[in-house]
């Protein structure tokens, strides 16, 4: 995921860079040292040095303790040096690199001093064991990181490698990057859509699981948008390309996930800074453990005993477990979220989402389906005639309500309207068949002094009122449906520590009140323009104790997403502005995923805290034993590598959890 392989996981040698801008690539982290001793964790070559060392170490220990052959004692030192080299050389190389970068206190130098020191006092097997287990720890880390990366790339491995483009009457195979806007491409059944486009064929079913985490196939009709990465299930179809490959929603999301690792959580940044201070302190404490007893013990001082203790101290103190497992925990969190169709733009947002206490939501398209349907027609003229007048004026409008009217009417012969004018915030005015027609809200009729039954003002749902030739003609009642999981989402938000759920909408306050009542929302505001939403959110944020998330479906919510503490864009596969502005992108239309995002954030945080406590507790205990001479190099190896392995396994657990 990161552009610099595993550099962001590197241990104490890392510089604590805080990348605030999402497109900062990790090339600038060149001073962070790569930990993978030789690349791909699936290849045998990666494990070979550790296997060779382990075999030689076991043979050496067997000769030392069981066979006790005199000849072995002559070559004993050389045998253990040979056993040490496969795992020791890569680490010694890292020491050289860090020294060149003027970084003297890293876990590489700690390990090298401890192991070479063990050789110096004749503890050869211990010296080899420390380096071997350190290398095994690194290999575990590499495998775990790559597993997390594979989880994320498997989710996003949905790019089609080739596009069948219609050129000069026949289809040619072209790389998606080279296809131009306006080209017509063919997608066969079972193929992935290579680019965003408009469906030219009648209809087809698509598997959108790779983009949304949804298993249910989605039917798309002629004229609707098809997105890159969707899998065509049905028949051979044609689409007309509407966006270049680099601008497709899929490419943007790929880039966003790849950049997620550059935005670090505070805990991660703290641990890095901590390691830079902690490592030199440990080094000098180890030095003190050798030198100070000379002053205290005088003639009873035994150099080798105290050197051994200080080497044990060094091995125990290596901050690997912390510096490995914490980035890995966040990595696991980002991976787990991705496989649930939730994209975090950085581990800092995984942290922040656990502190949320206020969620502000848009209504249309977020809590409701945003699909309007005509529920009822009330008219005092012939209904067919009424519909003809209404659809004539509304046919050219792109407003969802106008579209609902056109869809309801179907294939009716209607007169072409002329001189259509929009009356801002009120509706439309035009001439149909010589008659002036008004279609809009009651304010429009008031403006033109047309009398109507005032009872219609009390109707809660959206209505389109119509006047023909200066006379009131009736109204069409239009309603939006609440999403199936909206009520559960609000209930579960309250259950997961959200104190206040607020709904903001541009819709009539009466409708907003009704929806809020059905869903159990704490407070609501209706009749808001986009700038009113921004003002309302600013008012909510004035209470400094509130950590506020705004959830919107992205079309006109960009300014509000930008000013919230966490901007969550929903169903944003199609909305570029939302993908750009939001901190978290939920790829489906389900508000219940917000709760999952919070749960993943909390699970990640608890794993990170468990790892910190585990590492400090075990290390502190073994350090005290080591300084008192009660812990040998073998306990030290457990305190360092054992804890690192436990922490890694704990971090990997996040990806297995069900949310």
Buried (B, 14 or more C-beta within 10 A) or exposed (E): BBBBBBBBBBBBBBBBBEBEEBEBEBEEBEBBBBBBBBEEBEEEEBBEBBEBBBEBBEBBBEBBEEEEEEEBEEEBEEBBBBBBBBBBEBBBEBBEBBEEBEBEBBBBBBBBBBBBBBBEBEBBBBBBBBBBBBBBBBBBBBBBBBBBBBBBBEBBEBBBEBBBBBEEEEBEEBEBEEBEEEBBBBBEEEBBBBBBBBBBBEBBBBBBBBBBBBEEBBEBEEEEBBBBBBBBBBEEBBBBBBBBBEBBBBBBBBBBBBBBBBBBBEBBBBBBEBBBEBBEEBBEBBBEBBEEBEEEEEEEBEEEEBBBBBBBBBBBBBBBBBBBBBBBBBBBBBBBBBBBBBBBBBBBBBBBBBEBBBBBBBBBBBBBBBEBEBBEBBBEBEEEEBBBBBBBBBBEBEBBBBBBBBEBBEEEEBBEBEEBEEBEEBBBBBBBBEBBBBBBBBEBBEBEEBEBEEEBEEBBBBBBBBBBEEEBBBBBBBBBEBBEBBBBBBBBBBEBEBEBBBBBBBBBBBBBBBBBEEBEBBEBBBBBEBEEBBEBBEEBBEEEEBBBBBBBBBBBBBBBBBBBBBBBBBBBBBBBBBBBBBBBBBBBBBBBBBBBBBBBBBBBBBBBEBBBEBBEEBBEBBBEBBBEEEBBBBBBBBBBBBBBBBBBEBBBBBBEBEB
